[in-house]
Amino acid sequence: MVLKRLCVFLGVIIFICGFSMWGEAFSAGVPKANLATLSRGVSIYGWFNGIPEIYELNHFQTCITQKDISQIKAAGYTHIRLPIEPTFLIGDNISPELKQDRLKELDKGVQMILSEGLGVIIDIHPLEAGDFKLQLFKNQSVQDDLVGLWADLASRYSNLPTQKVFFEPLNEPHFQLFDPQKGPTCWYALQNRIIETIRKQAPHNTIIVAGYDWGTMYAWLQRNALPYQNLVYSFHFYEPMEFTHQGAPWVDDLPIREMHSIPYPPNPEGCKLALADSSAHSASRVNQYCAEYKPQEIVQKFSLIHTWAQHQHVPLYLGEFGVYRFYAPPSDRARWLADIKATAQKMDIPWAVWDYNTTFAVFPTTSAKQD
């Protein structure tokens, strides 16, 4: 009887340990050193994406210098998310020679980052005003080009320290806009194909993966984790949009485009000023925001994705968050950013703020042009 009880006890212990080990393995064995590298980051917009100047080779001599990278390092960041416009490297008008010249500029940027001891995320990041993602959804040949680009990039950077170099297949996919039924399935199939392509060339690098719905957390909440190891699950967070995107001219929501001086958190004095500074079209939205929004929503929303990740045994990455800087009260902007960082840190979620020195700039000493 004693022997039988001992066997049962040992069996339970083995089961528990096995489950724990399975959980660690299913998180794809993302090394702790890699997660440490991802702990605090910033995206640099306009270096290799987002502006016409990227197609001129002399742009790279003055856009971002070693001084910028040193400043980022000195501020306590551990990595840089490096957005790259895909048409910078693929397309019918790009000769092999031009592609090599541009790749050499990218090499210099990557080495500049690594030389400061920072990590780098190679992030394919199309300009949203373009139609690359639409073409990617519609045309098999464009998908093939992107997969081929990832084969090139993974091979090119596979010899660099794997705890410092990460790959992000595509920023904020949103194929559901083109076809609500087929879009999500198409995206996950393409992302899986890219993952498998990267793995062949760079089997040990961590890959940053995204859900189909603009890279938000909500797409992940609808499904299980992907059937691959060494992945980190990204989500972007810009809520409430009335605060983070107030006055941003590209936002489809007209009231938000015409909102100014929106406070965070809502308070009577700030809301009164916001009503005076915003357009008449925005008054009802300003009043709604001031009456209904509560800062604790940040913790509540983060708890949703944190619980999902725990159940799936996968690590998370807050790949973007930020505030459009031209109309938000500066102290409120700082407060929102601090609340996001504190919530992420409490839940052990690495993050990268958007962005270094343009319209969401977190470095006030750098120039920031308004879109």
Secondary structure, DSSP 8 states (H G I E B T S, - for coil): -HHHHHHHHHHHHHHHHHHHHHHHHHTTT--HHHHHHTSEEEE-TTSBSSSGGGGSGGGGGTSS-HHHHHHHHHTT--EEEEEE-GGGT-STT--HHHHHHHHHHHHHHHHHHHHTT-EEEEEE---TTSSHHHHHHH-HHHHHHHHHHHHHHHHHHTTS-TTTEEEES-SS--GGGT-TTTHHHHHHHHHHHHHHHHHHH-TTS-EEEE-TTTT-HHHHHTS---S-SSEEEEEE---SHHHHTTT-TT-S-HHHHT--S--SS--HHHHHHHHHHS-GGGHHHHHHHHHH--TTHHHHHHHHHHHHHHHHT--EEEEE----TTTS-HHHHHHHHHHHHHHHHHTT--EEES-SSSTT-S-TTS-----
